[in-house]
């Protein structure tokens, strides 16, 4: 059974250092040039609320997708994926969804786009809205139940960081990645009042402030030479809550009010097709056994870190390499289980992080390089999966949703 961390949040201020493994170095050397700034902070929120004991919660040969010659497309995910309706007897594609909470570290944007140059991969970045504010204007944000300018994130951005973040968001959107929201101040149960106690009014307040800052950051920050953010606010259709917290009966009315389509916060035992609740697709992660064990863990990098090292800061590189190997195999076990089983979307939650000597960045990158581009496999953002599900025959989709979850590796 899964043991979930009590300490769900860790704030790490990243430094501009070389990435630590050969895989990362090789990938980054292929990345596009960008104007570097001071490295960004990254926030861990992969854990969930503590529960009583016993309660669970060959190189690809295909190239990255491109726009057809002579065809005009808008930027964003919709330009790169055309959902089709299943034919009678046809199996669904195997969707693989990589997602990153916070999405505010320039070097990591570069790294993941370098991976996407090697295999067909587009992903979702859940933006923390405060990354669009510099420290001088931090009191513009007033989190529910907290003082103006208070946040659980730690250090604030410099003006140069805000400028670089906007450039990174524009580039990501132009490459077909999806931008969602990770809210604002990242308040969890360890910094009350946290998201698990928020009312619908609180969720509406934080989302209203997110979209206010998103649309008006240029005026608020007043930074000379600030580029325009070209990712339409109307394209933001999904979210992941801080620390995966929040009660659906309070959260979902706020999501509906803001015209959201999906929530990627919940977890469930095994890999299963998403269900729609209150008009919102529940597209959370799975509890799945770590490779070589019966120990189930939410398939998120922070939870893997906690399960393997209890978030230890100084892990010997040889142990980190073994951790990478175990998590890579865990991902492959998950893929094998659902590809050869119910074909439910494989949803993997992550951060822009360097925990455990980049063990989890390395594992996810190795996995993506192995499976993205395989037959009947689509490594795409959440919104592509939603669009695909919405165009299926309701009876066929219900059949998929009725299939049993994949709860472990296939023998």
Rosetta blueprint (number, residue, H / E / L):
1 X L
2 X L
3 X L
4 X L
5 X L
6 X L
7 X L
8 X L
9 X L
10 X E
11 X E
12 X E
13 X E
14 X L
15 X L
16 X L
17 X L
18 X L
19 X L
20 X L
21 X L
22 X H
23 X H
24 X H
25 X H
26 X H
27 X H
28 X H
29 X H
30 X L
31 X L
32 X L
33 X L
34 X L
35 X L
36 X L
37 X L
38 X L
39 X L
40 X L
41 X E
42 X E
43 X E
44 X E
45 X L
46 X L
47 X L
48 X L
49 X L
50 X L
51 X L
52 X L
53 X L
54 X L
55 X L
56 X L
57 X L
58 X L
59 X L
60 X L
61 X L
62 X L
63 X L
64 X L
65 X L
66 X L
67 X L
68 X L
69 X L
70 X L
71 X L
72 X L
73 X L
74 X L
75 X L
76 X L
77 X H
78 X H
79 X H
80 X L
81 X L
82 X L
83 X L
84 X L
85 X L
86 X L
87 X L
88 X L
89 X L
90 X L
91 X L
92 X L
93 X L
94 X E
95 X E
96 X E
97 X E
98 X E
99 X E
100 X E
101 X E
102 X E
103 X L
104 X L
105 X L
106 X H
107 X H
108 X H
109 X H
110 X H
111 X H
112 X H
113 X H
114 X H
115 X H
116 X H
117 X L
118 X L
119 X L
120 X L
121 X E
122 X L
123 X L
124 X E
125 X E
126 X E
127 X E
128 X L
129 X H
130 X H
131 X H
132 X H
133 X L
134 X E
135 X H
136 X H
137 X H
138 X H
139 X H
140 X H
141 X L
142 X L
143 X L
144 X L
145 X L
146 X L
147 X L
148 X L
149 X L
150 X L
151 X L
152 X L
153 X L
154 X L
155 X L
156 X L
157 X E
158 X L
159 X H
160 X H
161 X H
162 X H
163 X H
164 X H
165 X H
166 X H
167 X H
168 X H
169 X H
170 X H
171 X H
172 X H
173 X H
174 X H
175 X L
176 X L
177 X L
178 X E
179 X E
180 X E
181 X E
182 X L
183 X L
184 X L
185 X L
186 X L
187 X L
188 X L
189 X L
190 X L
191 X L
192 X L
193 X L
194 X L
195 X H
196 X H
197 X H
198 X L
199 X L
200 X H
201 X H
202 X H
203 X H
204 X H
205 X H
206 X H
207 X H
208 X H
209 X H
210 X H
211 X H
212 X H
213 X H
214 X H
215 X H
216 X H
217 X H
218 X H
219 X H
220 X H
221 X H
222 X L
223 X L
224 X L
225 X L
226 X L
227 X L
228 X L
229 X L
230 X L
231 X L
232 X L
233 X H
234 X H
235 X H
236 X L
237 X L
238 X E
239 X E
240 X L
241 X L
242 X H
243 X H
244 X H
245 X L
246 X L
247 X L
248 X H
249 X H
250 X H
251 X H
252 X H
253 X H
254 X H
255 X H
256 X H
257 X H
258 X L
259 X L
260 X L
261 X L
262 X E
263 X E
264 X L
265 X L
266 X L
267 X E
268 X E
269 X E
270 X L
271 X E
272 X L
273 X L
274 X L
275 X E
276 X E
277 X E
278 X L
279 X L
280 X E
281 X E
282 X E
283 X L
284 X L
285 X E
286 X E
287 X E
288 X E
289 X E
290 X L
291 X L
292 X L
293 X L
294 X L
295 X L
296 X E
297 X E
298 X E
299 X L
300 X E
301 X H
302 X H
303 X H
304 X H
305 X H
306 X H
307 X H
308 X H
309 X H
310 X L
311 X L
312 X L
313 X L
314 X L
315 X L
316 X L
317 X H
318 X H
319 X H
320 X H
321 X H
322 X H
323 X H
324 X H
325 X H
326 X H
327 X H
328 X H
329 X H
330 X H
331 X H
332 X H
333 X H
334 X H
335 X H
336 X H
337 X H
338 X H
339 X H
340 X L
341 X L
342 X L
343 X L
344 X L
345 X L
346 X E
347 X E
348 X E
349 X E
350 X E
351 X E
352 X L
353 X L
354 X L
355 X H
356 X H
357 X H
358 X H
359 X H
360 X H
361 X H
362 X H
363 X H
364 X H
365 X H
366 X H
367 X H
368 X H
369 X H
370 X H
371 X H
372 X L
373 X L
374 X L
375 X L
376 X L
377 X E
378 X E
379 X E
380 X L
381 X L
382 X H
383 X H
384 X H
385 X H
386 X H
387 X H
388 X H
389 X H
390 X H
391 X L
392 X L
393 X L
394 X H
395 X H
396 X H
397 X H
398 X H
399 X H
400 X H
401 X H
402 X H
403 X L
404 X L
405 X L
406 X E
407 X L
408 X L
409 X L
410 X L
411 X L
